[in-house]
Amino acid sequence: MALHEYLVTEVALDHVEGHLTRREALARLARMGLSVSSAVALLAACGADESTPPTAASPAASPPGSPPAPAGPGYDVAAALARTEPVSFPGDAGPVLGAFAAAQGRPKGAVLVVHENRGLTDHIRAVAGRLAGDGYAALAIDLLSRKGGTANAGDATAALGELSAVELLSDLQSGLDELTGRVPDTKLGAMGFCFGGGMVWALLDAGAPNLAAAIPFYGPTATDADFTGQQAAVLGVYAELDDRVNASRPRTETALIAAGLTHELAVFPGVDHAFFNDTGPRFDAAAAADAYRRVLDWFGTHLA
């Protein structure tokens, strides 16, 4: 799935789930280059029911009989955020922004954290801080740096859609270089979520020989992905109900096998796309806790 296709579908699904009004979704899609007719067709294809269009964005409703929402993410978010500090480092088009969290104690490894289509949010900063609390230096990169950073970019999804894959991959490599400078003689890992998971796959596809481990969460891969020449051990995280991204899983496994990479594709049962995001409507506390344990086990094995 191409980057632009993935991002416009994210906008459509946000509307279907009630996070955007039809007017807001159409406006965002127009900024991303879709004609009105194409945007309307996309909303319909993604399951939008326009018979009673909402007048304002609202949280997605839970189906009748659903269990109550979990009380919390299961870790100290405030403490994780407190471990992070804003940073700026050189990129090929100017400063790249991010949030860095130094490891508590001697670093077990260094991890680049790549955000969802909403940019560098506190949730992603907290992921970096959480990793730091477990012994890994972590840098959460802001891939909207070329647009002035997430805080200044306005519509994050549309702004990301205006950036080329070459620009995004260049900034990711700058992030890896920054980690190498901050934590020398330490193996590098990368993990990303949704859009960021796709960018981790793209980083492997483009060539990132300095990566020892990679963990893309429910990220799509390119139709012609080729991981030949890479050394990273890859843990791909998928959600059972995420049909859109799961459609790319067979070809992803084929490419991993062809490249001879150590890998595992873990499918978490009964959950949907973005189940790890404790600020979103699809968050599943049990699956997220299990996934994080798998993350620590994977990095513990392959970044040691």
C-alpha positions in Angstrom: 0.0 0.0 0.0 1.4 3.4 -1.0 2.0 6.0 1.7 -0.6 8.4 0.3 -3.2 5.7 -0.1 -2.7 4.7 3.5 -3.1 8.2 4.8 -6.2 9.1 2.9 -7.8 5.9 4.1 -6.9 6.8 7.6 -8.9 10.0 7.2 -11.9 8.1 5.8 -11.9 5.6 8.7 -11.7 8.5 11.2 -14.9 9.7 9.7 -16.5 6.3 9.7 -15.7 5.9 13.4 -17.1 9.3 14.3 -13.9 11.3 14.9 -14.5 13.6 12.0 -17.6 15.1 10.5 -18.2 14.5 6.8 -17.4 18.1 6.1 -14.1 17.8 8.0 -13.2 14.6 6.2 -13.9 16.0 2.8 -11.9 19.1 3.5 -8.9 17.0 4.6 -9.1 14.8 1.6 -9.3 17.8 -0.7 -6.1 19.1 0.9 -4.5 15.7 0.2 -5.3 16.1 -3.5 -8.6 14.1 -3.9 -11.4 15.5 -6.0 -14.9 15.8 -4.4 -16.2 12.8 -6.3 -13.1 10.7 -5.3 -13.4 11.7 -1.7 -17.1 10.8 -1.6 -16.4 7.5 -3.2 -13.7 6.7 -0.7 -15.9 7.5 2.3 -18.6 5.2 0.9 -16.0 2.4 0.2 -14.9 2.6 3.8 -18.4 2.1 5.1 -19.6 5.7 5.8 -23.4 5.9 6.2 -24.3 9.4 5.1 -28.1 9.0 5.5 -27.8 10.8 8.9 -24.5 12.6 8.7 -23.1 13.8 12.0 -23.0 17.5 12.7 -20.0 17.3 14.9 -17.2 14.9 15.5 -17.8 12.6 18.4 -16.1 9.6 20.0 -16.8 6.2 18.4 -19.7 4.5 20.2 -19.2 1.1 21.8 -21.6 -1.6 20.5 -24.3 -2.8 22.9 -23.0 -5.3 25.4 -19.4 -4.1 25.1 -17.2 -4.5 28.3 -16.4 -1.2 30.1 -13.4 0.7 28.9 -10.2 -0.2 30.8 -9.3 2.1 33.6 -5.9 3.0 32.3 -2.8 2.1 30.3 -1.2 0.0 33.0 1.9 2.1 33.5 2.8 5.5 34.9 2.3 7.8 31.9 3.3 11.0 33.8 6.6 9.3 34.9 7.3 8.2 31.3 6.7 11.7 29.9 8.9 13.2 32.6 11.8 11.1 31.3 11.7 12.8 27.9 13.1 16.1 26.8 12.6 18.0 23.5 15.5 17.8 21.2 16.6 19.1 17.8 19.2 17.6 15.6 20.5 18.1 12.0 18.6 16.8 9.0 19.3 17.3 5.3 16.6 20.0 5.1 17.2 21.7 8.4 16.6 20.8 12.1 14.7 17.6 12.9 12.6 17.7 16.1 11.9 15.0 18.6 11.7 13.9 22.2 14.7 12.0 23.7 14.6 9.8 26.7 17.9 8.7 28.3 18.1 5.1 29.5 17.9 4.5 33.2 21.3 2.9 33.9 23.6 1.6 31.2 21.7 1.5 27.9 20.6 -1.9 26.7 20.2 -0.5 23.2 18.9 2.6 21.5 15.4 2.8 19.8 13.9 5.1 17.3 10.2 5.5 17.9 8.0 6.5 14.9 4.6 8.1 15.4 1.2 7.5 13.9 -0.5 9.8 11.3 -1.3 12.3 14.0 2.3 13.3 14.5 4.4 13.4 17.6 1.8 13.2 20.4 2.2 12.7 24.2 1.3 9.1 23.7 4.3 8.5 21.4 6.5 10.6 23.8 5.4 8.3 26.6 6.4 5.2 24.6 9.9 6.6 24.4 9.9 7.4 28.1 8.6 4.0 28.9 11.4 2.3 27.0 13.9 4.5 28.8 12.5 3.3 32.1 13.2 -0.2 31.0 16.8 0.5 30.0 16.7 1.7 26.4 17.7 5.1 25.2 14.8 6.2 23.0 14.2 9.0 20.4 10.6 9.7 19.3 11.1 11.6 16.0 8.7 14.2 14.7 8.3 13.5 11.0 6.5 16.8 10.6 9.7 18.7 11.3 9.8 20.0 7.7 6.4 21.5 8.4 7.5 23.3 11.5 6.8 20.3 13.8 3.5 18.6 14.8 2.4 21.6 16.9 2.6 24.0 14.0 1.6 21.7 11.1 -2.2 22.0 11.5 -3.7 18.9 9.9 -1.0 16.3 10.7 -2.3 13.7 8.3 -2.6 16.0 5.4 0.8 17.6 6.1 2.4 14.1 6.2 0.7 13.4 2.9 2.5 16.4 1.4 5.9 14.9 2.2 7.7 12.4 -0.1 8.9 9.0 1.0 12.4 10.2 0.2 12.0 13.1 2.7 10.5 11.0 5.4 13.2 8.3 5.1 16.0 10.9 5.1 14.7 12.2 8.4 14.4 8.7 9.9 18.0 8.1 9.0 18.9 11.4 10.6 17.2 10.1 13.7 19.2 6.9 13.7 22.4 9.0 13.2 21.4 11.1 16.2 20.9 8.0 18.4 24.3 6.7 17.3 25.9 10.0 18.4 24.1 10.1 21.7 24.6 6.4 22.6 27.7 5.2 20.7 28.6 1.6 20.6 25.0 0.6 21.1 22.9 -1.5 18.8 20.0 0.3 17.1 16.3 -0.6 17.0 13.2 1.0 15.5 9.5 0.7 16.3 6.5 2.5 14.9 2.8 2.5 15.0 0.2 2.6 12.2 1.7 5.1 9.7 4.9 4.8 11.8 4.8 1.0 11.4 4.6 1.5 7.7 7.6 3.8 7.9 9.6 1.2 9.7 8.9 -1.3 7.0 9.8 1.4 4.4 13.1 2.0 6.3 14.0 -1.7 6.0 12.9 -1.7 2.3 15.0 1.4 1.5 18.1 0.0 3.3 19.0 0.6 6.9 22.0 -1.7 7.5 22.7 -0.2 10.9 19.4 -1.5 12.3 19.7 -4.6 14.5 16.0 -4.9 15.4 12.7 -3.6 14.1 9.2 -3.8 15.5 6.5 -2.3 13.2 3.0 -2.3 14.8 0.2 -2.9 12.2 2.0 -1.0 9.4 1.4 -1.7 5.7 4.2 -2.7 3.4 4.8 -1.8 -0.2 3.6 -4.2 -2.9 7.1 -4.8 -4.0 8.9 -4.7 -0.7 12.4 -6.1 -0.7 14.4 -6.5 2.5 17.5 -8.1 0.9 20.7 -6.9 2.5 19.2 -6.0 5.8 20.4 -7.5 9.1 17.5 -6.5 11.4 15.6 -9.1 13.4 11.9 -8.2 12.8 8.9 -8.6 15.0 5.8 -7.6 13.1 2.8 -6.9 15.3 -0.7 -7.3 13.8 -4.3 -7.1 15.1 -6.6 -9.9 14.1 -9.5 -7.6 13.2 -7.3 -5.2 11.1 -8.2 -6.5 7.7 -6.8 -3.6 5.8 -3.2 -4.0 7.1 -3.5 -7.7 7.4 -3.9 -7.9 3.6 -0.2 -7.1 3.3 1.0 -9.7 5.8 1.5 -12.7 3.4 3.7 -10.7 1.0 5.5 -9.2 3.9 6.4 -12.7 5.2 7.4 -13.8 1.8 9.8 -10.8 1.5 11.2 -11.5 5.0 11.9 -15.1 4.1 13.4 -14.2 0.8 15.8 -11.8 2.6 16.7 -14.5 5.2 15.8 -12.3 8.1 15.1 -13.5 11.6 11.5 -12.6 12.0 8.1 -13.3 13.7 4.7 -12.0 12.7 2.6 -11.9 15.8 -1.2 -11.6 15.4 -3.0 -10.5 18.5 -6.5 -12.1 18.7 -9.7 -10.2 19.1 -8.3 -6.7 18.7 -8.2 -4.1 16.0 -5.8 -1.6 14.4 -4.2 0.8 17.0 -4.9 -1.5 20.0 -1.7 -0.4 21.6 -2.6 3.3 21.7 -4.0 3.9 25.3 -5.5 7.3 24.2 -7.6 5.8 21.4 -11.0 4.1 21.2 -9.5 0.7 20.1 -7.1 0.4 23.0 -7.0 -3.1 24.6 -5.2 -3.1 27.9 -4.5 -6.9 28.0 -3.2 -7.1 24.4 -1.2 -3.9 24.8 0.5 -5.2 27.9 1.3 -8.5 26.2 2.6 -6.7 23.1 4.9 -4.5 25.3 6.3 -7.7 27.0 7.0 -9.0 23.5 8.7 -5.7 22.6 11.0 -6.0 25.6 11.8 -9.6 25.0 12.6 -8.9 21.3 14.8 -5.9 22.0 16.4 -7.8 24.9 17.4 -10.6 22.6 18.4 -8.6 19.5 19.9 -5.4 20.9 21.9 -7.0 23.7 
